[in-house]
């Protein structure tokens, strides 16, 4: 019977609609990365990758699809040259005098700005200048000094526990290996990379904070979203002696131009090679 409203019977789901075009899958024969929506880049290319040849749009996933290894390496080199020219003075923006102060400051910087940490650490180091003094500090007193950095109870607890571990296990000296650092309370790989690269001059890895994570995707360097996987990709794209500075270059650009919500593409000197640049 006709349907209510004068329409005919419902068309079976299995029946092909008039004018529908059948999609024919395209076999991918290349052993390289699977091509994305953009044009393929020749595997043997060693030139910098132009923006038109990179995937467009702001989707983080798939930002580097379609790039052969040689093309991606060339693209990374072009980004390095542009960032290094733009920020010749890039450096860690936490104030510190030695590895101990940088370790403490980096723990405090979690979910907090470097500017705020720099306002707090003078008073903290004035009362407890080293691990021996901080290890014996009452937690309530430490909490009061670092309160404005956020999560102050957890941070105070970690700082005191970390200080005790440095005293008991390492004789009051900040360890100089990744394995020893990450065993300290409140210290993860990112914090360890900050201390090793900046205070001790050891390029063990790349610091991947929120800025580095965001820019690595926007600039078409990786499709990964996990910080440790992003770090491994970046370590493979850039020489070891650039790892520490690389994070500073990306962080500085993320804070000054490539904002999380409103990137100022019209001011960016990397717009010609950025796959996410606004038209």
N, C-alpha and C positions, 0 to 999 in steps of 0.2 A: 504493500500500500504506500501511496505517496506520504512523505513526512509532513508534519504539521508546518504550515506556512507555504505550502505549494511546492516545496523542494522535492526532488526525486530521492530515491533510496541512497543511503550512504555508500560511497564507493569503497570496495574492499581495500584493506590496507596493503594487500599484496599486489594490487593492480598499479601499474606505473602511471603516474600522472601525465597528462598530455604535455608535450613540449619538454619533459624532463630530460636532462642530458646525463648519460651514464658516465661516471668517473672511471677513467682507466688508470690504474696505478702505474707509476713510473719506476722502473727498476733502477736502483742505485748501484753502479758497478765500481765506483771509486772506492779505494781502501781508506781514503781520508775521511774527515768529519762529514757528516750528512749535510748536504746543502740546505740552506734556509731559504727564506723568501727572496733574498737579494741575489744578485748575480754571483756566479762562482768566481773565486779568485784562483788564478793559475798556481798550481802547487810549487812551481819553480820560481815564482816571483820573489824578488828580494827588495823591491821598492816599497816605500811607505804606502799603506793602504788608504786610498782616498775615501772620504766619507760616503760618496755615492756607492761604493762597492761594499759597504758594511751594512748590516741590518739596521733598519730605522725603527723609530718608535721608542717608548720608554719602558717596555717590558723587560724586566731584569732577566727572566729566564730566556735562554736562547740568544742572548746578546752577541755571542761570538760564533753562532752557527754559520757554516759555509766558508770559514777561513781555514786554508791549509796552514800547516805548522810554520812554513817559511814566511807566509804573509802575516800571520799573527805575530811572529817574532819581529818582523819589520815594523808592524804597527806599534808594538810595545816600545821599540826603539825611538820611533817618532814621538810618542807620548812622553817618553823620558826627556828627550831633547827640549820639547816644548815646556814641560813643567820645570826643568832645571833652569831654563832661561827666564821663566816667569818668576821663580822663587829662588834666587841664588843664595839667599840667607836662611833657607828653611832649616829649622832645628826643633828640638824638643822644647815645648813652651812651658814645661814645669820647671820651677826654680829649684836648683839643687847644687850641692858642693861636692858630693861624693856618692858612691853607690848606695850607701845606707839611706841618705836623704831621698834619693830618687826612688828607691824601693818603697819607702813610706809614702811619698807623694803619689806614686802610681796607684797604690792600694786605695788611697783617699780619693783618687780621681774617678773611681767607678760611679757612674750615674751623677757626675758632678763636673763642672767646667774647670779647666786648668786655672783660670783666673781666680776662682773661689778657693781652690786648693792653695794657690800662692799667697792668699790672704791669711790662711790658717797656719801653714807650716812654720812661719817664724816663731809664733808663740809656742807651738808644739816642740820645736827643736830647742827653744830657749829653756823650757822646763825639763825636757828629757832629751839631751843631745845625742845619745847613742843607744844601742841595743841594751846595754846593761841597765841604764837608768829607766828605759821604757819597760823593760821586763818586770821591774819592781813597782811600776806605777799603779795606783788604784784605778780600776776601770771607770769608776764614776768621774774621776778627774779628767781622764782622757776623753770621755764622752763629752764633757762640757766644753773642752777646747775645740773639738772637731765637729760639734753639733751642726754647724751650718753646711757641712758637706753632704748631709743626708745619710740615712742608714747608719747613723753614728754609733748605735749600740753594737751592731754587728762589726763595723769597722774597728771600733775600739777593742773588741774582743779579739779580732784577728791580729791587730797590730801588736797587742801584748803577747799573744801566743807565738806570733812570728818572731818577736824579739827574743823570747825565751828559747826558741828553736835555734836561732842564730848564735846565741850565747852557748847553749848546751852542746850543739852539734858541730859548730864551726868556730868556736873560740872568739865569738864576737865580731867575726869578719863575714861580710856578705859573700856567699859562695859564687864561684865564677863559672858554673856549669848549669846547663838547662836542667839536667837530672836532679841536681841538688836544690835548685831554686823552686821547682814546681812541687817539691815535697814540703815546702814551708807553708804554714797556715795562711790562707788568703791569697796565695800566689798561684796564678795559672800561667799558661804558656804566653799569653799576651803581655802580662806584667814582666815575666822573665825576659822576653825579647826586648822590652823597653830598657831594662837595667843592663842587660848584656850589650846591646848595641850602642847605647848612649853613654853610660858611665864606664863601661869596661872595654869598649871598642871591639866587641866580638859580634860578628854577623852570623848569628845562629839561625835567624829566621826573619820573617816580615811581620811587623805589628799589624794586625787586622782589627781595627775598631769599626765603629759604625760608618765613619767617613770612608775608610778604605773599602769596606764591604760595598757601600753604595757606588763609589766611583769605579771600582773594578768591573762592575756590571755595566754601568752607564757608558764607560769608555770601551766596552767590547772586549775586555781581557779574559773574561770567564763567564760561564753559565752557572757556576756553583754558587750556593747560598750559605753553605756551612763555612764558618770562619777558618777552620783548619784545612779544609779542602781548597778554599780560596788562597790561603797562604802557600800551599804546595804548588798551585798553578803559578802564582807570582814568583816563587823561588825558581821555577823552571823557565820563566820568561826573561828574568833579569839576572845579571851577574851577581855573585855573592857580595862583592864589595859595594853594591848599590842597595842592598836590602834595607838597611837601617834608614838611609836617606829617602828611599822610595816611599816609605810610610809617611814621612814628614811632608814630602811633596804632595801626596794625595790628600793628607789631612789639611794642609794649608789651602789647597784648592777647594776642598769640600767646605771649609769654613768661610772662605772669602768669595767664592764665585758659584760653585756647584752646590747650592743649597738643597736640602732634602725636599722641601716643598716647592720652592720657587727658584729653580736654577736660572742664573742670569746668563743665558746663552748669548745674548746680544753683546755681552761684555767679554766673553770667553775667547782667548786666543787659540784655543784648541778646536774651535767650531768646525774647521775644515776637515779634521780627521776624527771627529766625534760621531759615532753612530747614533747617538741619542739627541743630537743638537736639534733645537726647535727650528722649523723652517722660517 
